[in-house]
Amino acid sequence: MKNFKHSLIAVIAVAMISSLAVAQASGLNNSKTEREQRINAAAAEQSITIAQKDITDAVKGTAEISTEPTETSAENTAEESEIAAKSFYPLGYVLISNGSLDVRETPSDEANVIDQVEVCTEVEVMENSEGWYKIAYNGGKTGYVPSESITQDKNLADEAKKSYTNYRIAQVTLSGESVRVRSAANTDADVIEELSDGTYVYVLSGENDFIKICYGDDYKEGYVINTSLQFTGEWIEKDTIAQKQQEIADAKAAAERAERIAKQNAAAANVATSAPSTSSQSEETQSAPSSSSKGQAIVNTAMQYLGVPYVWGGTSPSGFDCSGLVQYVCSKNGISVSRVAADQRNNGTYVSRDNLQPGDLVFFGKGGNIHHVGIYVGNGNMIHAPQTGDVVKISSINTEYRISQYAGAVRVY
């Protein structure tokens, strides 16, 4: 009996263990199934979310290029409202020929100017009021401008902006044997040149039926009939043309100056070598040959600076005033003289007008005040630095003005 009880207890225990194992296995399987279901559900939800995002993006992209209203999600409403607000008014572009356009407070020429906008500035046209547009520009500013100063053609505005700093390049197209360049914008003006077919020119401006052009290697200017040119589509900077014209003008001025100085030097050399002694000079007052050679040396030194510009207070070859030239030339010959003309008159020995020799200093003034000095070169002429805007040159001391202002002469050698 005792053994039977033990056996029964053992059987019951085995049964309970088996039931527990089955239940545990079932629980694990259920947990695994629930986990897989959750994973699958999450994947499905993610797939749906991605698909919805793709559809939303596609709708949004379409809305940006379409002018028709579309249904959008709440998160895009603000952005689309902003786009719609910006696109509510028609766009225009500032079209002017002189750089900037006045923006006025009200639609009137007498109204206060409150701002300026540059050529090709993008604006929104808010109102049209009898020849005036109310515009919005630069992030919300508003004002009034003449309606003719706004265009909807951006290419036209871009071209106007480019023409503000550039010239068009054009090519001559013949309607006859040649194109006549005239001195003014009319058919009665003088013909200054004729251009052959294919000649390239720069278009400076238009005037009635004529175009003002710049042409040739020397960048001359003139007028031609506007039908005689064909634009090439190319441009050149205005500064480039101005620089070329200035270089040519400077070179021409330098050549004229060199020619003038050469003539002055030749005349001075002839005067200095051929000047006879004054007939009234006595043998006692004539200078010794060595003294004359010193005076001629002063003249020769001064001749080197013909053409140097007058500079008030100048004492060097970069620019002289009258007494600065005298002091500099004398110092080059080992002679020390004062800086100003009035004091230089006291630096040498007085010489009468009849006894002047090359190298003597001649003075001019009025009422006892000395205001000018030059170096006598012979034959009634002096070399001097006259006045502002002039250059070192040779002038006569025998003009009516110089005679009336003559204040004596000294010899410093």
Protein Blocks (a to p, Z undefined) as FASTA:
>chain_A
ZZmmmmmmmmmmmmmmmmmmmmmmmmmmmmmmmmmmmmmmmmmmmmmmmmmmmmmmmmmm
mmmmpcbdcdddfklmmmmmmmmmmmmpccdddddfehpacddfbdcfkbccfbdcdehi
acddfbdcehiacddeehiiacdddfklpcfblklmmmmmmmmmcccddddddfbfbdcd
dfbdcfkbccfbdcdehiacddfbdchjbccddedjkopacdddfklpccehiacdfklm
mmmmmmmmmmmmmmmmmmmmmmmmmmmmmmmmmmccdfklcfklpccfklmmmmmmmmmm
mmmmgoiacdehiabfkbccfklmmmmmmmmnopacdfbfklmmmmmccddfklgcehia
cdddeehiafbdcddebjhiacddfbghiacddddfkbfklmmmpgbjcdfZZ
